[in-house]
C-alpha cells in the first residue's frame, strides 16, 4: 500500500519533538560552542573574535597538558580493567547459578549509582584518612595513608570507582555469552580441549564484537568523566593536579575563570580526541573482531 502525503505529515509530526530537541539541545549549542571557541568571551561582555588564539594557547598551557596526561592514564587503566572484571563476572553468572536474576541486579546497580554525587562523596569518605579502608587496615596493624589526599594514590581511588561500575558492560557480555551455541563447546570437549583453550578459541572470538562495542562505549564515557574527580578533589583537581581530568579543567576555565571562549575550544579538542581514538579502534577492529558471516 503506497504512502500518502497525509502519512508523511503524520510521520514528521511524530518526529517533531525529536527534531526540535536535536536542533535546540544538540546542534544549536554545538554551533554556538564552535563560534565561541574562536572568541574571547567571559559571559559578561560580548564575544570578541580572536581567531585561533585559544587553540594556540593550548600549546603552552602546562595545566592542560597535565589534565590530558591524567585523563589518558585514567582511560588506559580503568577501561581495560573494568571490561576484564565485567567479562569475568559474566562468565561466572553464565554458569546458570541459582538466583541469577538477583545477582545480575546487584552487580548492575553500581552502574546506575557510580556516577552520582552521593556515591562520589561516599567514596571520598571510604578512602579518607579516617575512612573505612584505613579502619580495616588498622585492625591488622597497618597505618594507611590518606588515599584521596596523596598524589600517588588519589587517581587510583577514582579508577577503582570506575571499575566498580562494571554492571552495564557485564549485562551486555552476559547477553553475548547466551548467544554462543553450546554445540561449539561440546565439540571442543570431544576433541579434548581444556577450559582455557575453549575460552581463547571459542568464547573470545565469538564475543569479540561485544568486547569491541563495550570498549567503545566505556572509552567514550571515561574520557567524559567529571563528577567523580570533582567531588573527590573538592573541585580543585588535587592533590598536586593528580585528579585534574580534562573535563574538570574545562569546568574550571569555563565556570571558575569564566573564560568561555577557551573552555569552548577545549571542548572541541576533547571531541577531536574522542573521535580520533574511536576511529583508531574501528580501524584496528578488522584485525581482532570476528564476524560469523
Secondary structure, DSSP 8 states (H G I E B T S, - for coil): ----HHHHHHHHHHHHHHHHHIIIIIIHHHHHHHHHTTEE--SSS--EE-TTHHHHHHTT-HHHHHHHHHHHHHHHHHHHHHHHHHHHHHHHHTT--TTHHHHHHHHHHHHHHTTSHHHHHHHHHHTSTTSHHHHHHHHTT-----GGG-TTTHHHHHHHHHHH--HHHHHHHHHHHHTS-HHHHHHHHHTT--HHHHIIIIIHHHHHHHHHHHHHHHHHHHHT--HHHHHHTTTS--STTTT--HHHHHHIIIIIS--HHHHHHHHHHHHHHHHHHHHHHHHHHTTT-----
